[in-house]
Amino acid sequence: MTLVEKMKEFEANFKWIGAHYEELKAQHPDEWVAVWKEKIVGHGNDLLSVREYLKSLFPEDYNEIPVEYISTEDIHLILETR
């Protein structure tokens, strides 16, 4: 798989998380969730543990799997421009 293909797959998985965020919030509240090929392949309360689990399942590809924290609280960003 080329770098461009890997980047497109990462983006597709990341978009899948966004599209299913409310569903993920109900299933995995306040957890780290990993998505590979548009399927949940890992989740947990500790990011390092989730990453280690992914490394054991996908030793060649674990760094290319998006992992996102699914927060039950609304997060507001304040951006400053100069």
Secondary structure, DSSP 8 states (H G I E B T S, - for coil): --HHHHHHHHHHHHHHHHHTHHHHHHHSTTEEEEEETTEEEEEES-HHHHHHHHHHH-TTTGGGS-EEEE-SS---------
